Amino acid sequence: MMAPVYEHVAQQMEPYILFAKVNTETEQALAAAAQIRGIPTLIIYRDGKEAARTAGAMDQHTLVQWIQQNT
């Protein structure tokens, strides 16, 4: 389960990076607009545009590395 990893990394990296979670079951229109097909899907936006996307669970080290490479 990725939620604890995501929350821990969010605590480490905020306020430098804003983290948000979307419940795709209750926010189906938003999930469709973002073209979320798998859970978890992580998307990095820069200047209002998608800069990077990945799907699948990651450990803490891999998540931090992916964020740093794409921001």
N, CA, C and O of each residue as an XYZ file, in Angstrom:
284
protein
N       0.851     -1.178      0.000
C       0.000      0.000      0.000
C       0.896      1.241      0.000
O       1.827      1.345      0.800
N       0.615      2.152     -0.878
C       1.493      3.294     -1.072
C       1.123      4.498     -0.211
O       1.948      5.398     -0.050
N      -0.059      4.548      0.335
C      -0.518      5.727      1.080
C       0.455      6.155      2.179
O       0.756      7.345      2.265
N       0.963      5.256      3.025
C       1.890      5.704      4.063
C       3.192      6.282      3.491
O       3.731      7.250      4.027
N       3.687      5.693      2.416
C       4.905      6.199      1.764
C       4.640      7.591      1.216
O       5.442      8.503      1.419
N       3.518      7.761      0.520
C       3.148      9.050     -0.067
C       3.046     10.120      1.026
O       3.578     11.219      0.872
N       2.372      9.801      2.113
C       2.189     10.766      3.200
C       3.524     11.147      3.841
O       3.745     12.312      4.170
N       4.402     10.179      4.016
C       5.703     10.455      4.618
C       6.538     11.363      3.709
O       7.141     12.329      4.176
N       6.568     11.054      2.428
C       7.330     11.877      1.480
C       6.713     13.266      1.379
O       7.442     14.254      1.288
N       5.403     13.361      1.394
C       4.737     14.669      1.350
C       5.151     15.519      2.544
O       5.425     16.709      2.388
N       5.201     14.931      3.719
C       5.616     15.672      4.916
C       7.055     16.161      4.785
O       7.380     17.252      5.253
N       7.909     15.377      4.161
C       9.313     15.746      3.987
C       9.485     16.873      2.974
O      10.314     17.761      3.175
N       8.714     16.850      1.893
C       8.964     17.746      0.769
C       8.096     19.004      0.759
O       8.437     19.974      0.081
N       6.986     19.011      1.493
C       6.199     20.236      1.571
C       6.925     21.218      2.478
O       7.528     20.756      3.447
N       6.926     22.490      2.262
C       6.109     23.270      1.339
C       6.767     23.501     -0.026
O       6.252     24.270     -0.839
N       7.895     22.844     -0.279
C       8.587     23.054     -1.551
C       7.814     22.471     -2.727
O       7.884     22.978     -3.847
N       7.082     21.408     -2.457
C       6.246     20.759     -3.471
C       4.870     20.544     -2.855
O       4.761     20.062     -1.728
N       3.827     20.896     -3.585
C       2.459     20.707     -3.121
C       1.981     19.312     -3.523
O       2.042     18.944     -4.696
N       1.514     18.551     -2.561
C       1.010     17.208     -2.802
C      -0.510     17.222     -2.692
O      -1.069     17.918     -1.845
N      -1.167     16.463     -3.535
C      -2.626     16.332     -3.473
C      -3.009     14.895     -3.782
O      -2.338     14.215     -4.558
N      -4.091     14.442     -3.171
C      -4.614     13.108     -3.436
C      -6.031     13.261     -3.980
O      -6.775     14.149     -3.565
N      -6.388     12.398     -4.900
C      -7.726     12.408     -5.482
C      -8.350     11.031     -5.280
O      -7.747     10.011     -5.614
N      -9.552     11.011     -4.736
C     -10.312      9.768     -4.637
C     -11.004      9.575     -5.982
O     -11.994     10.245     -6.275
N     -10.492      8.676     -6.786
C     -10.996      8.504     -8.148
C     -12.387      7.874     -8.197
O     -13.057      7.928     -9.228
N     -12.817      7.284     -7.097
C     -14.171      6.722     -7.062
C     -15.203      7.836     -6.908
O     -16.267      7.782     -7.526
N     -14.903      8.836     -6.096
C     -15.856      9.926     -5.885
C     -15.633     11.083     -6.858
O     -16.538     11.885     -7.084
N     -14.457     11.171     -7.421
C     -14.119     12.254     -8.366
C     -13.831     11.675     -9.747
O     -12.752     11.870    -10.306
N     -14.816     10.961    -10.283
C     -14.630     10.264    -11.556
C     -14.390     11.214    -12.723
O     -13.622     10.886    -13.628
N     -15.022     12.373    -12.725
C     -14.820     13.327    -13.819
C     -13.387     13.857    -13.806
O     -12.764     13.995    -14.858
N     -12.873     14.150    -12.625
C     -11.497     14.627    -12.507
C     -10.516     13.531    -12.931
O      -9.544     13.801    -13.636
N     -10.774     12.308    -12.505
C      -9.915     11.184    -12.883
C      -9.914     10.990    -14.398
O      -8.870     10.718    -14.993
N     -11.069     11.129    -15.012
C     -11.157     10.995    -16.467
C     -10.416     12.130    -17.162
O      -9.712     11.900    -18.146
N     -10.568     13.349    -16.660
C      -9.885     14.503    -17.261
C      -8.374     14.353    -17.161
O      -7.650     14.768    -18.066
N      -7.890     13.762    -16.069
C      -6.458     13.554    -15.877
C      -5.980     12.254    -16.516
O      -4.800     11.913    -16.442
N      -6.902     11.535    -17.139
C      -6.604     10.260    -17.807
C      -5.943      9.261    -16.864
O      -4.971      8.597    -17.226
N      -6.474      9.165    -15.670
C      -5.971      8.210    -14.691
C      -6.599      6.863    -14.995
O      -7.819      6.707    -14.949
N      -5.761      5.900    -15.302
C      -6.231      4.572    -15.677
C      -5.871      3.509    -14.632
O      -6.559      2.496    -14.509
N      -4.801      3.744    -13.890
C      -4.357      2.783    -12.888
C      -4.176      3.465    -11.549
O      -4.001      4.680    -11.465
N      -4.221      2.662    -10.514
C      -4.061      3.182     -9.162
C      -2.869      2.471     -8.531
O      -2.830      1.241     -8.558
N      -1.914      3.167     -7.975
C      -1.812      4.626     -7.935
C      -1.221      5.193     -9.220
O      -0.399      4.554     -9.878
N      -1.648      6.392     -9.562
C      -1.046      7.172    -10.631
C      -0.509      8.442    -10.007
O      -1.218      9.124     -9.267
N       0.723      8.759    -10.298
C       1.350      9.973     -9.779
C       1.646     10.887    -10.959
O       2.218     10.460    -11.962
N       1.250     12.141    -10.829
C       1.449     13.120    -11.888
C       2.128     14.343    -11.285
O       1.731     14.830    -10.226
N       3.146     14.829    -11.964
C       3.802     16.075    -11.570
C       3.371     17.139    -12.566
O       3.500     16.969    -13.778
N       2.855     18.240    -12.030
C       2.480     19.389    -12.853
C       3.475     20.513    -12.607
O       3.856     20.787    -11.470
N       3.882     21.150    -13.679
C       4.760     22.316    -13.580
C       4.160     23.402    -14.451
O       3.902     23.186    -15.635
N       3.939     24.571    -13.866
C       3.330     25.695    -14.577
C       1.999     25.303    -15.210
O       1.677     25.734    -16.318
N       1.231     24.484    -14.498
C      -0.100     24.096    -14.945
C      -0.136     23.028    -16.020
O      -1.211     22.698    -16.522
N       1.022     22.476    -16.387
C       1.087     21.444    -17.421
C       1.721     20.185    -16.857
O       2.580     20.246    -15.977
N       1.290     19.054    -17.370
C       1.854     17.792    -16.911
C       3.322     17.697    -17.314
O       3.670     17.857    -18.484
N       4.177     17.435    -16.326
C       5.615     17.322    -16.580
C       6.090     15.875    -16.513
O       7.072     15.512    -17.162
N       5.399     15.047    -15.732
C       5.792     13.642    -15.597
C       4.608     12.849    -15.054
O       3.731     13.381    -14.375
N       4.617     11.560    -15.379
C       3.541     10.665    -14.928
C       4.125      9.268    -14.756
O       4.987      8.833    -15.519
N       3.633      8.587    -13.741
C       4.001      7.189    -13.529
C       2.831      6.484    -12.845
O       2.038      7.113    -12.144
N       2.738      5.205    -13.051
C       1.704      4.401    -12.401
C       2.382      3.251    -11.673
O       3.394      2.717    -12.127
N       1.816      2.885    -10.552
C       2.358      1.781     -9.777
C       2.967      2.257     -8.472
O       3.392      3.405     -8.345
N       2.998      1.364     -7.521
C       3.515      1.683     -6.188
C       5.030      1.803     -6.215
O       5.714      1.157     -7.009
N       5.536      2.653     -5.319
C       6.981      2.845     -5.164
C       7.319      2.860     -3.689
O       6.489      3.190     -2.843
N       8.559      2.494     -3.401
C       9.026      2.667     -2.030
C       9.445      4.126     -1.850
O       9.482      4.892     -2.813
N       9.757      4.497     -0.620
C      10.054      5.899     -0.303
C      11.242      6.423     -1.111
O      11.161      7.511     -1.681
N      12.325      5.680     -1.169
C      13.519      6.122     -1.886
C      13.218      6.343     -3.365
O      13.622      7.358     -3.932
N      12.525      5.418     -3.984
C      12.205      5.514     -5.404
C      11.285      6.693     -5.676
O      11.461      7.396     -6.672
N      10.313      6.921     -4.813
C       9.397      8.048     -4.978
C      10.145      9.372     -4.897
O       9.944     10.245     -5.741
N      10.997      9.532     -3.903
C      11.769     10.773     -3.750
C      12.656     10.977     -4.984
O      12.741     12.083     -5.517
N      13.301      9.925     -5.422
C      14.175     10.005     -6.595
C      13.379     10.415     -7.838
O      13.829     11.264     -8.607
N      12.206      9.820     -8.037
C      11.373     10.152     -9.195
C      10.943     11.619     -9.160
O      10.972     12.306    -10.182
N      10.547     12.089     -7.989
C      10.141     13.492     -7.846
C      11.316     14.423     -8.151
O      11.167     15.399     -8.887
N      12.467     14.121     -7.589
C      13.635     14.971     -7.799
C      14.064     14.997     -9.268
O      14.510     16.036     -9.756
N      13.940     13.900     -9.965
C      14.316     13.843    -11.370
C      13.351     14.616    -12.266
O      13.711     15.018    -13.372
N      12.135     14.820    -11.791
C      11.089     15.400    -12.631
C      10.609     16.780    -12.182
O       9.616     17.291    -12.700
N      11.305     17.377    -11.228
C      10.920     18.729    -10.803
C      12.046     19.712    -11.052
O      11.906     20.899    -10.757
